[in-house]
Amino acid sequence: MSDAKTRPTAANVTAFLDAKAEPARRGEADQLLALMRRVTGCEPQMWGESIVGFGQYHYRYESGREGDAPLVGFSPRKADWSIYLLAGTEGSEQAALMQRLGKHKMGKACLSVKRLTDIDLGVLEELVRGSVAEMRRRYP
């Protein structure tokens, strides 16, 4: 069984964002930092080489694989922001919020947004808040 590649590191979050987020997007990084810090009550920490994570939970699959991951996080990708959260479960309040969010793409646990101006930040905060609450419920 292989080890998880994404682990907490001692790398400096500000230095990472200064190097990776082009100047026009650096302000958006600060908005995401403030939002996730406010919702989680946790300080940002680098996870692996490219994810800014907040908080932590331990998971264990039926297969026996286990590890740790951030409650929520984000990463500045070349074309968009990857925002890691649990959202959009069919028929859930989260799914209704996704409809109001604005221009985005959603994978299993990765929300992709080109620019923060494309979405409603109040809705994003509600999504992050719901995701954190659900993760804390599932992984106390």
C-alpha positions in Angstrom: 0.0 0.0 0.0 1.4 3.4 -1.0 1.7 6.3 1.3 -0.3 9.5 0.7 1.6 12.1 -1.2 -0.3 15.1 0.3 0.9 15.6 3.8 1.3 18.7 6.0 4.6 20.4 5.5 6.5 23.3 7.2 6.6 25.3 3.9 5.6 28.9 4.2 2.1 29.6 2.8 2.7 33.3 2.1 5.9 32.5 0.2 4.1 29.8 -1.8 1.2 32.1 -2.8 3.6 35.0 -3.6 5.5 32.6 -6.0 2.5 30.8 -7.5 -0.4 33.3 -7.7 0.3 36.0 -10.3 -0.1 39.5 -9.0 -3.7 40.0 -10.4 -4.8 36.8 -8.5 -2.8 37.3 -5.3 -5.6 39.4 -3.8 -8.0 36.5 -4.5 -5.7 34.2 -2.6 -5.9 36.6 0.4 -9.7 36.5 0.1 -9.7 32.7 0.2 -7.2 32.7 3.1 -9.5 35.0 5.1 -12.7 33.1 4.3 -11.3 29.7 5.2 -9.5 30.9 8.3 -12.8 32.5 9.5 -14.9 29.4 8.8 -12.5 26.8 10.2 -10.9 28.8 13.0 -7.6 27.2 11.8 -4.4 28.7 10.4 -3.4 27.8 6.8 -0.8 25.1 6.3 0.9 23.8 3.2 -0.2 20.2 2.3 2.2 18.7 -0.2 3.7 21.2 -2.7 0.6 22.9 -3.8 -2.4 22.8 -1.5 -3.1 25.4 1.2 -5.1 23.5 3.8 -7.1 24.4 6.9 -7.6 22.0 9.8 -7.2 18.2 9.5 -9.1 15.0 9.7 -8.1 11.3 9.7 -9.8 9.0 7.3 -9.9 5.2 7.0 -11.4 3.3 4.1 -12.9 -0.2 4.2 -9.9 -1.3 2.2 -7.7 -0.5 5.1 -6.1 2.6 3.5 -6.0 5.5 5.8 -4.4 8.9 6.1 -4.9 12.6 7.0 -6.2 15.4 4.9 -7.2 19.1 5.3 -10.8 19.8 6.2 -10.9 22.4 3.3 -8.2 24.0 1.2 -7.3 25.6 -2.1 -4.6 25.7 -4.7 -3.8 28.3 -7.4 -3.7 26.4 -10.6 -2.6 27.9 -13.9 -6.1 28.3 -15.3 -8.2 28.4 -12.2 -8.6 28.1 -8.4 -9.0 24.5 -7.1 -11.1 24.7 -3.9 -11.2 21.4 -2.0 -14.4 20.8 -0.1 -17.4 18.4 0.2 -20.3 19.8 -1.7 -23.2 19.1 -4.1 -24.5 15.9 -2.5 -27.7 15.1 -4.5 -30.8 16.6 -2.9 -28.8 18.4 -0.1 -28.7 22.0 0.9 -25.1 22.0 -0.5 -26.5 21.1 -3.9 -29.0 24.0 -3.8 -26.1 26.3 -2.9 -24.1 25.1 -5.9 -26.9 26.2 -8.1 -26.6 29.8 -6.7 -22.8 29.9 -6.7 -22.1 31.2 -10.2 -19.7 30.0 -12.9 -17.8 26.9 -11.7 -17.1 23.2 -12.3 -17.4 20.7 -9.6 -15.7 17.3 -9.3 -16.1 14.8 -6.5 -14.4 17.1 -3.9 -12.8 19.8 -6.1 -14.6 23.1 -7.0 -12.9 24.8 -10.0 -13.4 28.6 -10.4 -11.6 30.7 -12.9 -11.9 34.0 -10.9 -13.5 34.8 -7.6 -15.5 37.6 -9.3 -17.3 34.8 -11.3 -19.0 33.5 -8.1 -20.9 34.7 -5.1 -18.5 34.7 -2.2 -21.3 34.6 0.3 -22.5 31.3 -1.2 -18.9 30.0 -1.3 -18.6 30.8 2.4 -21.9 28.9 3.1 -20.5 25.9 1.1 -17.2 25.9 3.0 -19.1 26.2 6.3 -21.3 23.3 5.4 -18.4 21.2 4.2 -16.4 21.8 7.4 -19.4 20.9 9.5 -20.0 17.7 7.6 -16.4 16.7 7.7 -16.2 17.3 11.5 -19.4 15.3 11.9 -18.1 12.3 9.8 -14.6 12.4 11.3 -14.9 13.6 15.0 
